[in-house]
Amino acid sequence: MNHYITLLKAEPLLRRLSLIQLIAYFGAWFSNVAIYTLLIQMEVSPFVIAMTAALHFLPGVLQAPLSGVLIDKIAPKKLMIGLIVIEILATLPLMLVENSTLLWLLFTLVFIRMGASSFYFTLEMSLLPRILEANSLKLANEIHSVIWSFSYTFGMAISGFVVYLVGVKIAFLLDASLFVVALMLLLPVLFPAAEEKEHESFGVMFKGSFAYLKSVPHIKHLMFLHAFVGFTAFDALVALMVEKYYTQVVAIALGLGLIHSLRAVGLVIGPIVIGKWINVKTLPYLFVYQALSIIVWALVIENFYLSLVASVFVGFATTTLWSYTYTLLQQHTDKAYYGRIVAYNDMVFLLTVAVISVAIGFLVEAGLSLAMITMLLGSVFIVAAFYFVWLRQRFDISDTNQRDDKMSPELEL
């Protein structure tokens, strides 16, 4: 924990961006419980719940080719301000959704809002390696992932209690207020003098990114490796658990909030405990741990209290897996391609999450039990462990705290 505090004290820009990030990401997920509570109260099908979860991630997939080029061409502060304003404008109208006839409005607003959030996330992840030295990047990513995990799960956890006490409309209003606070904190921020941005056309830059991926094939594999972490996006699964097993024990909003809050405990303390331990040699073991923890969760899924305990252990490795695989990608990427490669990485990751969310809905509709679906999700991490062992054997994948800033040769376009 001390090394995180030391880095934040030494890097005032990182400190301010982290605070804004905490509020903005918290806001992005704060109203999720209100959304899922509203859907369950409207008695929609499991497929609609799964589609709503997928819509939180699909925008990042569709906008990646555009967002990556824009990040490499436009000053970051302008983009950040615009994206937060979009999130405010897409959150307030959620208060109008009261019944299933307005599902189209809910889907549209979720799509727009999470598109802006995803864009902001990609922008910040491409900004970190530009403003930090290589030896600080891993710590910054761990801080970022802790904030993201905290916001993602505690945002929904606290929202569960808010929705229970004051209802969904007030939750949406509070959510929009959080984005306003983030905007006020961002406006006075001073960024370092920007390097000269790319002047090539969109088409040339788009083509150049694919030429780069072709010339450095292990970058694609690192993207796929990071995407495995997307199998831990349990939004739809948790909503269906609460609806099927726990409504006799706890109110819907409280059940959602409690499961996410206990998982958040693991997400936050995990990197603090194992952050220094993780490296290219130990990474496969962490994938195996993730697999076993999810499988155990599946075995106790019908018992609300055991499920709460298991969810802590499920979250314990997730944040470290996310941050470490992301750092591997950043430190093996040429600086000139940060924006585009990070955008394509997020596209692959979010596409994985969206597909899994939809697949959960299909599998439930087909009659597969939630326990079996959860076991299938866990078993995927065994595959990830073997995949990374193969990747290390085939390519020069250096540990993040040992790698020099190796740059790839310029490409002829």
VODREN-392903 format. One line per field, with one value per residue (C-alpha): residue in three letters; residue number from 0; x, y, z. Coordinates in steps of 0.2 Angstrom, whole numbers, padded with zeros to 4 digits. Example, Ala and Ser with C-alpha at 12.3 -4.5 7.8 and 13.67 -1.06 7.14 Angstrom:
2
type	[ALA,SER]
seq	[0,1]
x	[0062,0068]
y	[-0022,-0005]
z	[0039,0036]
REM end
This chain:
413
type	[MET,ASN,HIS,TYR,ILE,THR,LEU,LEU,LYS,ALA,GLU,PRO,LEU,LEU,ARG,ARG,LEU,SER,LEU,ILE,GLN,LEU,ILE,ALA,TYR,PHE,GLY,ALA,TRP,PHE,SER,ASN,VAL,ALA,ILE,TYR,THR,LEU,LEU,ILE,GLN,MET,GLU,VAL,SER,PRO,PHE,VAL,ILE,ALA,MET,THR,ALA,ALA,LEU,HIS,PHE,LEU,PRO,GLY,VAL,LEU,GLN,ALA,PRO,LEU,SER,GLY,VAL,LEU,ILE,ASP,LYS,ILE,ALA,PRO,LYS,LYS,LEU,MET,ILE,GLY,LEU,ILE,VAL,ILE,GLU,ILE,LEU,ALA,THR,LEU,PRO,LEU,MET,LEU,VAL,GLU,ASN,SER,THR,LEU,LEU,TRP,LEU,LEU,PHE,THR,LEU,VAL,PHE,ILE,ARG,MET,GLY,ALA,SER,SER,PHE,TYR,PHE,THR,LEU,GLU,MET,SER,LEU,LEU,PRO,ARG,ILE,LEU,GLU,ALA,ASN,SER,LEU,LYS,LEU,ALA,ASN,GLU,ILE,HIS,SER,VAL,ILE,TRP,SER,PHE,SER,TYR,THR,PHE,GLY,MET,ALA,ILE,SER,GLY,PHE,VAL,VAL,TYR,LEU,VAL,GLY,VAL,LYS,ILE,ALA,PHE,LEU,LEU,ASP,ALA,SER,LEU,PHE,VAL,VAL,ALA,LEU,MET,LEU,LEU,LEU,PRO,VAL,LEU,PHE,PRO,ALA,ALA,GLU,GLU,LYS,GLU,HIS,GLU,SER,PHE,GLY,VAL,MET,PHE,LYS,GLY,SER,PHE,ALA,TYR,LEU,LYS,SER,VAL,PRO,HIS,ILE,LYS,HIS,LEU,MET,PHE,LEU,HIS,ALA,PHE,VAL,GLY,PHE,THR,ALA,PHE,ASP,ALA,LEU,VAL,ALA,LEU,MET,VAL,GLU,LYS,TYR,TYR,THR,GLN,VAL,VAL,ALA,ILE,ALA,LEU,GLY,LEU,GLY,LEU,ILE,HIS,SER,LEU,ARG,ALA,VAL,GLY,LEU,VAL,ILE,GLY,PRO,ILE,VAL,ILE,GLY,LYS,TRP,ILE,ASN,VAL,LYS,THR,LEU,PRO,TYR,LEU,PHE,VAL,TYR,GLN,ALA,LEU,SER,ILE,ILE,VAL,TRP,ALA,LEU,VAL,ILE,GLU,ASN,PHE,TYR,LEU,SER,LEU,VAL,ALA,SER,VAL,PHE,VAL,GLY,PHE,ALA,THR,THR,THR,LEU,TRP,SER,TYR,THR,TYR,THR,LEU,LEU,GLN,GLN,HIS,THR,ASP,LYS,ALA,TYR,TYR,GLY,ARG,ILE,VAL,ALA,TYR,ASN,ASP,MET,VAL,PHE,LEU,LEU,THR,VAL,ALA,VAL,ILE,SER,VAL,ALA,ILE,GLY,PHE,LEU,VAL,GLU,ALA,GLY,LEU,SER,LEU,ALA,MET,ILE,THR,MET,LEU,LEU,GLY,SER,VAL,PHE,ILE,VAL,ALA,ALA,PHE,TYR,PHE,VAL,TRP,LEU,ARG,GLN,ARG,PHE,ASP,ILE,SER,ASP,THR,ASN,GLN,ARG,ASP,ASP,LYS,MET,SER,PRO,GLU,LEU,GLU,LEU]
seq	[0,1,2,3,4,5,6,7,8,9,10,11,12,13,14,15,16,17,18,19,20,21,22,23,24,25,26,27,28,29,30,31,32,33,34,35,36,37,38,39,40,41,42,43,44,45,46,47,48,49,50,51,52,53,54,55,56,57,58,59,60,61,62,63,64,65,66,67,68,69,70,71,72,73,74,75,76,77,78,79,80,81,82,83,84,85,86,87,88,89,90,91,92,93,94,95,96,97,98,99,100,101,102,103,104,105,106,107,108,109,110,111,112,113,114,115,116,117,118,119,120,121,122,123,124,125,126,127,128,129,130,131,132,133,134,135,136,137,138,139,140,141,142,143,144,145,146,147,148,149,150,151,152,153,154,155,156,157,158,159,160,161,162,163,164,165,166,167,168,169,170,171,172,173,174,175,176,177,178,179,180,181,182,183,184,185,186,187,188,189,190,191,192,193,194,195,196,197,198,199,200,201,202,203,204,205,206,207,208,209,210,211,212,213,214,215,216,217,218,219,220,221,222,223,224,225,226,227,228,229,230,231,232,233,234,235,236,237,238,239,240,241,242,243,244,245,246,247,248,249,250,251,252,253,254,255,256,257,258,259,260,261,262,263,264,265,266,267,268,269,270,271,272,273,274,275,276,277,278,279,280,281,282,283,284,285,286,287,288,289,290,291,292,293,294,295,296,297,298,299,300,301,302,303,304,305,306,307,308,309,310,311,312,313,314,315,316,317,318,319,320,321,322,323,324,325,326,327,328,329,330,331,332,333,334,335,336,337,338,339,340,341,342,343,344,345,346,347,348,349,350,351,352,353,354,355,356,357,358,359,360,361,362,363,364,365,366,367,368,369,370,371,372,373,374,375,376,377,378,379,380,381,382,383,384,385,386,387,388,389,390,391,392,393,394,395,396,397,398,399,400,401,402,403,404,405,406,407,408,409,410,411,412]
x	[0000,0014,0021,0004,0004,0022,0018,0002,0012,0026,0014,0001,-0007,-0009,-0016,-0029,-0034,-0036,-0048,-0058,-0057,-0064,-0079,-0082,-0081,-0091,-0104,-0104,-0108,-0118,-0135,-0133,-0142,-0156,-0157,-0157,-0169,-0181,-0179,-0183,-0198,-0204,-0203,-0193,-0185,-0167,-0162,-0167,-0157,-0142,-0144,-0144,-0128,-0121,-0126,-0114,-0099,-0104,-0101,-0083,-0082,-0090,-0081,-0063,-0057,-0063,-0058,-0040,-0036,-0045,-0034,-0019,-0024,-0034,-0028,-0034,-0042,-0054,-0059,-0061,-0073,-0084,-0085,-0091,-0104,-0111,-0112,-0122,-0134,-0137,-0140,-0153,-0166,-0166,-0178,-0191,-0191,-0205,-0212,-0207,-0214,-0199,-0186,-0180,-0175,-0166,-0156,-0152,-0146,-0136,-0128,-0123,-0118,-0107,-0099,-0093,-0087,-0078,-0070,-0064,-0057,-0047,-0041,-0034,-0026,-0017,-0012,-0003,0012,0014,0015,0024,0041,0041,0045,0029,0017,0014,0010,-0001,-0011,-0013,-0020,-0031,-0037,-0041,-0051,-0060,-0064,-0069,-0080,-0087,-0093,-0094,-0104,-0117,-0116,-0119,-0132,-0141,-0144,-0148,-0161,-0168,-0170,-0175,-0180,-0172,-0176,-0166,-0152,-0151,-0151,-0137,-0128,-0129,-0123,-0107,-0102,-0105,-0092,-0080,-0082,-0078,-0063,-0057,-0059,-0044,-0032,-0016,-0008,0010,0014,0007,0019,0015,0000,-0002,-0006,-0009,-0027,-0039,-0037,-0018,-0017,-0030,-0020,-0004,-0011,-0015,0002,0010,-0001,0005,0024,0023,0011,0014,0003,-0012,-0009,-0007,-0024,-0032,-0024,-0031,-0048,-0049,-0052,-0068,-0075,-0077,-0090,-0104,-0117,-0130,-0126,-0128,-0144,-0151,-0144,-0154,-0170,-0169,-0162,-0161,-0178,-0185,-0170,-0167,-0174,-0168,-0158,-0150,-0146,-0137,-0128,-0122,-0115,-0106,-0099,-0092,-0084,-0077,-0068,-0058,-0055,-0048,-0037,-0031,-0017,-0012,-0008,-0001,0004,0023,0021,0015,0027,0028,0032,0018,0004,-0002,-0004,-0015,-0026,-0028,-0033,-0046,-0053,-0054,-0062,-0076,-0079,-0081,-0093,-0103,-0105,-0112,-0122,-0139,-0135,-0135,-0123,-0110,-0112,-0107,-0091,-0086,-0088,-0074,-0062,-0068,-0063,-0046,-0036,-0046,-0039,-0021,-0025,-0033,-0019,-0004,-0010,-0014,0003,0011,0002,0007,0025,0027,0018,0027,0023,0017,0003,-0003,-0020,-0024,-0018,-0026,-0042,-0041,-0037,-0052,-0063,-0057,-0060,-0077,-0083,-0078,-0089,-0103,-0103,-0102,-0117,-0128,-0122,-0128,-0145,-0146,-0139,-0152,-0166,-0160,-0162,-0144,-0142,-0133,-0121,-0116,-0114,-0103,-0092,-0090,-0084,-0072,-0065,-0060,-0046,-0037,-0036,-0029,-0015,-0009,-0011,0001,0013,0013,0015,0030,0038,0035,0038,0050,0037,0047,0042,0035,0047,0062,0058,0067,0056,0059,0053,0048,0056,0046,0034,0033,0015]
y	[0000,0012,0011,0017,0031,0036,0036,0047,0059,0060,0062,0076,0074,0055,0059,0071,0060,0045,0056,0061,0043,0036,0048,0046,0027,0026,0036,0025,0010,0018,0017,-0001,-0009,0003,-0003,-0021,-0018,-0009,-0024,-0037,-0027,-0026,-0045,-0045,-0061,-0067,-0063,-0045,-0044,-0052,-0040,-0025,-0031,-0033,-0016,-0009,-0016,-0016,0003,0000,-0013,-0003,0014,0007,0010,0028,0031,0025,0037,0051,0048,0049,0065,0076,0084,0072,0086,0091,0073,0070,0085,0081,0063,0067,0080,0065,0054,0068,0070,0052,0048,0061,0054,0037,0044,0043,0024,0017,0002,-0010,0001,0012,-0002,0006,0022,0012,0003,0019,0028,0014,0012,0031,0032,0017,0022,0038,0029,0016,0030,0039,0023,0019,0037,0037,0020,0026,0042,0033,0027,0044,0053,0040,0031,0013,0008,0018,0011,-0006,0003,0016,0002,-0007,0009,0011,-0006,-0005,0011,0003,-0013,-0002,0009,-0006,-0016,-0004,0008,-0006,-0011,0006,0009,-0006,0002,0019,0010,0001,0017,0030,0021,0021,0039,0047,0034,0041,0059,0056,0047,0062,0073,0062,0066,0085,0084,0074,0088,0102,0093,0091,0108,0116,0102,0107,0093,0093,0101,0089,0081,0085,0075,0064,0073,0058,0055,0044,0031,0031,0029,0016,0006,0009,0001,-0015,-0015,-0013,-0028,-0038,-0034,-0037,-0053,-0055,-0039,-0048,-0063,-0051,-0043,-0060,-0065,-0049,-0053,-0069,-0057,-0052,-0069,-0062,-0049,-0056,-0043,-0053,-0069,-0060,-0052,-0069,-0077,-0065,-0067,-0086,-0090,-0076,-0066,-0076,-0071,-0053,-0038,-0038,-0022,-0027,-0044,-0036,-0024,-0036,-0049,-0035,-0027,-0043,-0046,-0029,-0033,-0046,-0035,-0021,-0031,-0043,-0032,-0026,-0043,-0051,-0036,-0039,-0057,-0057,-0059,-0069,-0085,-0084,-0078,-0095,-0100,-0085,-0090,-0107,-0099,-0089,-0104,-0114,-0099,-0097,-0116,-0116,-0102,-0112,-0126,-0115,-0103,-0108,-0103,-0084,-0083,-0096,-0086,-0070,-0078,-0086,-0070,-0063,-0076,-0074,-0056,-0059,-0062,-0053,-0035,-0041,-0052,-0037,-0024,-0036,-0042,-0023,-0018,-0032,-0025,-0007,-0010,-0021,-0008,0006,0023,0030,0017,0018,0025,0014,-0002,0002,0005,-0012,-0021,-0013,-0018,-0036,-0036,-0028,-0039,-0054,-0047,-0043,-0060,-0069,-0058,-0063,-0081,-0082,-0076,-0089,-0103,-0099,-0099,-0116,-0123,-0124,-0121,-0105,-0117,-0125,-0109,-0102,-0118,-0116,-0098,-0103,-0117,-0105,-0098,-0115,-0113,-0095,-0102,-0114,-0101,-0089,-0103,-0106,-0087,-0086,-0101,-0093,-0075,-0064,-0059,-0049,-0046,-0028,-0022,-0028,-0023,-0008,0004,-0006,0002,-0006,0000,0013,0005,0009,0013]
z	[0000,0004,-0014,-0021,-0009,-0013,-0032,-0030,-0019,-0032,-0047,-0044,-0062,-0058,-0041,-0049,-0063,-0051,-0040,-0056,-0062,-0045,-0046,-0065,-0064,-0048,-0057,-0073,-0062,-0048,-0057,-0063,-0048,-0052,-0070,-0065,-0051,-0063,-0076,-0063,-0056,-0074,-0075,-0091,-0098,-0093,-0111,-0109,-0093,-0102,-0117,-0105,-0098,-0116,-0120,-0106,-0116,-0135,-0138,-0134,-0147,-0161,-0157,-0155,-0173,-0172,-0153,-0155,-0169,-0160,-0145,-0155,-0164,-0151,-0135,-0120,-0109,-0123,-0126,-0107,-0104,-0119,-0113,-0096,-0103,-0113,-0098,-0089,-0103,-0105,-0087,-0082,-0095,-0087,-0074,-0087,-0089,-0079,-0089,-0102,-0116,-0114,-0115,-0131,-0122,-0108,-0121,-0130,-0115,-0108,-0125,-0126,-0108,-0108,-0125,-0117,-0101,-0112,-0123,-0107,-0100,-0116,-0116,-0099,-0101,-0117,-0107,-0092,-0102,-0110,-0093,-0082,-0082,-0086,-0068,-0062,-0075,-0067,-0050,-0059,-0068,-0051,-0044,-0059,-0058,-0040,-0043,-0057,-0047,-0032,-0043,-0053,-0038,-0023,-0035,-0038,-0019,-0012,-0026,-0020,-0003,-0011,-0022,-0008,0002,-0010,-0027,-0044,-0050,-0036,-0039,-0057,-0051,-0039,-0053,-0064,-0049,-0048,-0066,-0063,-0048,-0059,-0073,-0060,-0054,-0072,-0079,-0069,-0073,-0082,-0093,-0099,-0115,-0128,-0141,-0159,-0164,-0179,-0195,-0206,-0212,-0203,-0216,-0216,-0197,-0197,-0210,-0200,-0185,-0194,-0202,-0184,-0178,-0192,-0189,-0170,-0168,-0150,-0147,-0153,-0142,-0127,-0132,-0132,-0115,-0107,-0114,-0103,-0088,-0097,-0091,-0074,-0079,-0069,-0070,-0079,-0069,-0052,-0057,-0062,-0046,-0036,-0046,-0045,-0028,-0016,-0017,-0002,0008,0004,-0006,-0025,-0023,-0007,-0014,-0029,-0018,-0005,-0018,-0027,-0011,-0005,-0022,-0021,-0005,-0014,-0029,-0019,-0007,-0020,-0028,-0011,-0006,-0022,-0032,-0028,-0031,-0049,-0063,-0080,-0070,-0058,-0069,-0075,-0056,-0054,-0069,-0061,-0044,-0053,-0061,-0045,-0035,-0048,-0049,-0030,-0031,-0043,-0031,-0017,-0029,-0022,-0004,-0002,0013,0006,-0011,-0002,0005,-0011,-0020,-0010,-0016,-0034,-0034,-0025,-0041,-0054,-0052,-0052,-0068,-0076,-0072,-0075,-0092,-0097,-0091,-0102,-0117,-0114,-0111,-0127,-0138,-0147,-0140,-0157,-0157,-0139,-0142,-0156,-0148,-0131,-0141,-0150,-0134,-0126,-0141,-0139,-0121,-0121,-0136,-0125,-0111,-0122,-0130,-0113,-0106,-0121,-0120,-0102,-0107,-0121,-0110,-0096,-0109,-0115,-0098,-0092,-0073,-0067,-0057,-0073,-0083,-0068,-0069,-0088,-0085,-0072,-0083,-0096,-0085,-0085,-0104,-0101,-0090,-0104,-0117,-0108,-0105,-0124,-0127,-0116,-0125,-0142,-0140,-0129,-0116,-0103,-0085,-0084,-0070,-0081,-0098,-0106,-0117,-0133,-0148,-0164,-0181,-0191,-0203,-0222,-0226]
REM end
